[in-house]
Amino acid sequence: MKYYFSINMTANEFLPYYQGIAQTIVVKSTQGLRLQFPAMHMRPYLKSNGIHGNFCLQTENKKFLSITEIK
């Protein structure tokens, strides 16, 4: 299953997730569903200004498979 969502988070806002203080990110998909996943999966998308963009979360049998950035 594929879920689409956007994130606009500054580097300071992401800091607790990066440090491991906060473990999970919760977002709302474009379909209106609440998605929750481990924050570590967003680390590759962190830039000096934070994480900004549109993403696709892919799951199978409710298990995480991948997150990809939609350009």
DRENKOLBA-31142 format. One record per residue: residue number from 1; residue in one letter; x, y, z of N, C-alpha, C in turn. Coordinates in Angstrom, 2 decimals. Layout:
REM residues N
(NUM "a" (X Y Z) (X Y Z) (X Y Z));
...
This chain:
REM residues 71
(1 "m" (0.85 -1.18 0.00) (0.00 0.00 0.00) (0.89 1.23 0.00));
(2 "k" (0.48 2.25 -0.69) (1.25 3.50 -0.75) (0.44 4.63 -0.13));
(3 "y" (1.13 5.41 0.70) (0.53 6.57 1.36) (1.39 7.78 1.03));
(4 "y" (0.76 8.88 0.72) (1.46 10.10 0.35) (1.25 11.15 1.44));
(5 "f" (2.35 11.88 1.76) (2.27 12.92 2.79) (3.34 13.97 2.54));
(6 "s" (3.17 15.11 3.19) (4.13 16.21 3.12) (4.70 16.47 4.51));
(7 "i" (5.93 16.92 4.54) (6.55 17.34 5.80) (7.24 18.68 5.55));
(8 "n" (7.03 19.61 6.47) (7.74 20.88 6.50) (8.21 21.07 7.93));
(9 "m" (9.45 20.68 8.19) (9.98 20.68 9.54) (11.38 21.29 9.51));
(10 "t" (11.62 22.26 10.37) (12.95 22.86 10.42) (13.94 21.88 11.05));
(11 "a" (15.22 22.18 10.90) (16.25 21.33 11.50) (16.10 21.30 13.02));
(12 "n" (15.77 22.43 13.64) (15.57 22.48 15.09) (14.37 21.64 15.52));
(13 "e" (13.30 21.66 14.73) (12.12 20.86 15.04) (12.43 19.36 14.93));
(14 "f" (13.33 18.99 14.02) (13.67 17.58 13.83) (14.72 17.10 14.84));
(15 "l" (15.40 18.01 15.52) (16.48 17.65 16.44) (16.11 16.57 17.46));
(16 "p" (14.97 16.65 18.16) (14.63 15.58 19.12) (14.49 14.21 18.44));
(17 "y" (14.05 14.19 17.20) (13.94 12.92 16.47) (15.33 12.42 16.09));
(18 "y" (16.17 13.33 15.67) (17.54 12.97 15.27) (18.33 12.43 16.46));
(19 "q" (18.12 13.04 17.63) (18.82 12.63 18.85) (18.24 11.36 19.46));
(20 "g" (17.09 10.94 18.99) (16.47 9.73 19.53) (15.58 10.00 20.73));
(21 "i" (15.40 11.26 21.10) (14.53 11.62 22.22) (13.08 11.31 21.85));
(22 "a" (12.71 11.69 20.63) (11.39 11.34 20.08) (11.61 10.21 19.09));
(23 "q" (10.81 9.17 19.18) (11.03 7.97 18.39) (10.20 7.88 17.11));
(24 "t" (8.99 8.41 17.14) (8.09 8.24 16.00) (7.58 9.57 15.47));
(25 "i" (7.36 9.59 14.19) (6.78 10.75 13.51) (5.33 10.39 13.17));
(26 "v" (4.45 11.34 13.37) (3.04 11.16 13.02) (2.70 12.23 12.00));
(27 "v" (2.16 11.79 10.87) (1.75 12.71 9.81) (0.35 12.34 9.34));
(28 "k" (-0.25 13.23 8.59) (-1.56 12.95 7.99) (-1.33 12.77 6.49));
(29 "s" (-1.82 11.67 5.96) (-1.65 11.40 4.53) (-2.60 12.28 3.72));
(30 "t" (-2.32 12.34 2.43) (-3.21 13.09 1.54) (-4.59 12.45 1.48));
(31 "q" (-4.68 11.17 1.87) (-5.97 10.46 1.92) (-6.70 10.74 3.24));
(32 "g" (-6.06 11.50 4.15) (-6.68 11.84 5.42) (-6.42 10.83 6.53));
(33 "l" (-5.51 9.89 6.30) (-5.19 8.88 7.30) (-4.02 9.32 8.18));
(34 "r" (-4.05 8.92 9.43) (-2.97 9.21 10.37) (-1.91 8.12 10.20));
(35 "l" (-0.68 8.54 9.88) (0.42 7.60 9.69) (1.44 7.81 10.80));
(36 "q" (1.95 6.71 11.33) (2.97 6.77 12.37) (4.08 5.81 11.97));
(37 "f" (5.33 6.30 12.02) (6.47 5.47 11.63) (7.72 5.94 12.37));
(38 "p" (8.75 5.08 12.46) (9.98 5.46 13.15) (10.66 6.65 12.49));
(39 "a" (11.04 7.62 13.30) (11.65 8.86 12.81) (12.96 8.61 12.07));
(40 "m" (13.65 7.54 12.41) (14.95 7.26 11.79) (14.85 7.15 10.27));
(41 "h" (13.67 6.82 9.76) (13.50 6.68 8.32) (13.52 8.02 7.59));
(42 "m" (13.40 9.13 8.33) (13.44 10.45 7.70) (14.84 11.06 7.73));
(43 "r" (15.77 10.46 8.45) (17.13 11.01 8.54) (17.81 11.23 7.20));
(44 "p" (17.66 10.34 6.22) (18.33 10.59 4.93) (17.84 11.84 4.21));
(45 "y" (16.69 12.35 4.60) (16.12 13.52 3.93) (16.38 14.82 4.68));
(46 "l" (17.10 14.74 5.79) (17.41 15.93 6.59) (18.50 16.74 5.91));
(47 "k" (18.22 18.01 5.70) (19.19 18.95 5.14) (19.42 20.05 6.17));
(48 "s" (20.30 20.97 5.88) (20.63 22.02 6.85) (19.41 22.86 7.23));
(49 "n" (18.42 22.97 6.34) (17.22 23.76 6.64) (16.07 22.89 7.16));
(50 "g" (16.31 21.59 7.34) (15.28 20.71 7.86) (14.82 19.69 6.84));
(51 "i" (13.60 19.24 7.00) (12.99 18.29 6.06) (11.76 18.96 5.46));
(52 "h" (11.80 19.12 4.15) (10.70 19.78 3.44) (10.44 19.02 2.16));
(53 "g" (9.22 18.57 1.97) (8.90 17.90 0.72) (7.72 16.97 0.81));
(54 "n" (7.50 16.29 -0.30) (6.43 15.31 -0.43) (7.05 13.92 -0.48));
(55 "f" (6.41 12.99 0.20) (6.98 11.66 0.36) (5.92 10.59 0.13));
(56 "c" (6.40 9.38 -0.15) (5.55 8.21 -0.31) (6.03 7.15 0.68));
(57 "l" (5.13 6.73 1.55) (5.40 5.66 2.51) (4.79 4.39 1.93));
(58 "q" (5.60 3.36 1.78) (5.11 2.10 1.23) (5.13 1.03 2.32));
(59 "t" (4.00 0.31 2.43) (3.86 -0.76 3.42) (3.34 -2.02 2.74));
(60 "e" (3.53 -3.12 3.44) (2.95 -4.39 3.01) (2.50 -5.12 4.25));
(61 "n" (1.23 -5.51 4.29) (0.65 -6.14 5.48) (0.88 -5.30 6.74));
(62 "k" (0.73 -3.99 6.58) (0.89 -3.00 7.67) (2.32 -2.92 8.20));
(63 "k" (3.30 -3.44 7.48) (4.71 -3.38 7.86) (5.42 -2.39 6.95));
(64 "f" (6.31 -1.61 7.54) (7.07 -0.61 6.81) (7.94 -1.26 5.74));
(65 "l" (7.92 -0.70 4.53) (8.84 -1.13 3.47) (9.83 -0.03 3.12));
(66 "s" (9.30 1.18 2.83) (10.21 2.27 2.42) (9.52 3.62 2.46));
(67 "i" (10.37 4.65 2.46) (9.90 6.02 2.27) (10.75 6.59 1.14));
(68 "t" (10.10 7.20 0.17) (10.82 7.84 -0.91) (10.31 9.27 -1.07));
(69 "e" (11.22 10.14 -1.45) (10.84 11.53 -1.70) (10.30 11.65 -3.11));
(70 "i" (9.22 12.39 -3.25) (8.62 12.65 -4.57) (9.12 14.01 -5.02));
(71 "k" (9.81 14.03 -6.10) (10.41 15.29 -6.58) (9.49 16.01 -7.54));
